[in-house]
Amino acid sequence: IKSIHVTGKVSSVGRYAFSGYTNLKKVVLDDCVTDIEYSAFSDCIGLKEVKIPVDISSYNRFVNCTNVEKIHYSYGTTGKMFDKAGSNTSYEYYARCLEYYSQEALTTVIFDEGITSIGSYAFYYCTALTEVKLPSTVQSIGDYAFYFCSSMPAVQGVPNLQTIGRNAFHGCTGLTSVELPEGLKSLGEECFSGCSALAGEIIIPTTITS
């Protein structure tokens, strides 16, 4: 099996359902899926592309899937990315998620329109990330969301953005341009610290309050 598409009325993918399917290249989970159980896709070492509802936790679901190059996030149920800051120690939680296992291979992430938040630690140390398609509907980018994504080139096309968390883009040494929209209310501490390639003028919106 090289491709799996879960659709229709299927709401859950069971424990170890596709674990060890080393020839699997692509997984598509439609918004009908609201839960992935433990190790459902673990050790799928050939997996290259995943489409997943944005609000589903991938914690311990994609263990050792280290070669994923593209993740496409659909709206899911809430349109809010699962926030890794809400569980135990944030980094320790992140270190068992899909984005962590694929952090050296992941080059492309796409968010569907309607999604409103990018969670904390979303792409922490995803150093190969070169293409990030953010939706115009996004309102918040969480703490450490793109921390040390050193190949990420730009932040733009986010007219409804209201909050950027602390260290959100810290260490993004490939970042050359940033567009901050009017309506942005909060810039977190050190959110662009270490972005040494930023050039030209960065205009701080008049709506900033903190």
N, C-alpha and C positions, 0 to 999 in steps of 0.2 A: 504494500500500500504506500503510495507516494503523496496522496492528498486526502484530507478529511474535511467534510463540510457538515457541521451540526446545525440543523435548521428545524422548521416545523414546530411541533409542540414539545420538543425535548428541552427540558429546563436544567438538567444536570448531567455532568460527565462523571462517571463513577471512578472509584479508587482503582488505580493501576490500569485503567481502561485501555490505554495505548502505550503503556510504559515499555520501553525497550524496542520500539518500532524504529530501528536504525535507518530504514530507507525512507521514512516519512519526511517530506520536504515542506509541506504547507498544511496549516491548520486554519480553518475558518469557523468561528463560533458566532452564530447570529445572535441578535439581541434577545431571542427567546431563552438563551442560556443565562441563568442567574447564579449558577454555582459550579465550580470545578472541584472535585474531591481530591484528596491526598494522592500525589504522585501520578495523576492521570496521564501526564505526558512526560514523565521523568525518563531520562536516558535516551531521548530521541535525538541522538547526536547529529543526525543529518538534517534536522529541521532548520529551514532557512527563513520562513515567512509565517507570521501569525497575525490573524485578525481576531480581536477579542473585545467584548464590551468593556468600556473604560472603567466601570465601577466594580469589576470582579477582582478579587484578590488572587494573585498568582503564587502566593506563598506556599512553597513546597509542592507546587503543581508541575513545574517545569525543571526539576532538579537536573543539572548537568546538560541542559540544552544550551551549549556554549557557542553555537554557530548561527544563531538567528541574526539575520541581517536587516530584516524589516518587520516593524510592528505597526499595525493599523488598528487604531482604537475607534470603535463605534460608540454610539450614544449610550447604549445599555438601558438601564431603567431610570437613572437619575441625571446623567450627563456630567457627573462629578467623578474625577479620577480617584480611585481608592487611595487614601492618604496613609502612607506608611508611618507617619508621625504619631498615629493614634494607638500604636501597639508596642508595649514593652520598650526596649531601647530601639529607637528608630533605625539606626544603621544595622543593628543585628537582625531586625525584621527584614530590611531591604535585602540583606545578604542571602536570603532564601527565595528571592523573587525572580521572575523571568528576566527583567532588565539587568539585574546583577549578573546572572549567569552568562548573558550574551553581551556584556559591556565592552568587550574587546572586538566583537564582530559587528555590532549594531551600527548601521550607517544611516538608516532612514526610519523616521517615525511620522505617522500621519494621524491627525485628529479630525474626526468628522465635525461638520458644522452642528451647532447646538450644544456642544460640550462647553462647560463653563469654568472648569477648574483643572489645573495640572497639580497633582499632589506633591507633597514634600518627598524629597529623595527619589523623585521619579526616575531620573537618569543619572544618578550619582556616579561620577567617574566613567561615563560612557565615552571614552576618548576617541572612538572612531566615528562618532555621530557627525555627519556632514549635511544632512537634509532634515529639517524640522518644519513640518507644515502645521502651524497652529491655526485654529479656527478663529474667525472674526468675533465669535461669541464668547471667547475665553475672558473671564473676569479676574481670575487669580492664578498666580504661579507660586507654588509653595516654597518653603525653606529648602535650600540645597537642591532644588529641582534639577538644575543643569550644572551642578558643581563639577568643575574640572572637565567639562565637555570641550576639550581643547581644540577640536576640529570644527566646532559649530561656527558658521560664518556671520550670522545676522539674526536680529530680533526685529520683526516687522509684521505689519498686517494684523495688528491686534487693537482695533479702535475702541473696544469696550473694556480693556484691561483696567482694573482698579487697584490691584495689590500685587506687588512683587516681594516675595519673602526674603528673609536674611540669607545671604550667601547664595542666592538663587543662581547667579551666573559667575560665581567666584572661580577664578582660574581658567576662564574660557579664553585662552590665549589666541585663538583664531578668530575671535569676534571682532569684526571690523566696523560694524554699524549697528546702531540701536535707535529705534523710533519709539518714543514715549508719547502716548496719546493724551490729549486733553481729557480730563476725567479720571486720570490716574491719581489716586489719593495717598498711597503709601509706598515708599521705597525702603526695603529692609536694610539692616546693617550689612555693610560690605557686599551688597548685592552684585556690584560690578568690580570688586577688588581683584587685582591681578589680571585684568583684561588689557594686556599690554599693547594689543594691536588696534585698539579703538582709535579712530582718526576723525578729524573734523570736529564739528560742534555737536554737542548733545544738548538739546533744549529740554529743560526741566519744566513740565506743565505747571500752570498757575494753580491747578487744583490740588497739588501736593500739600498734605497737611502733616505728614510725619515721615 
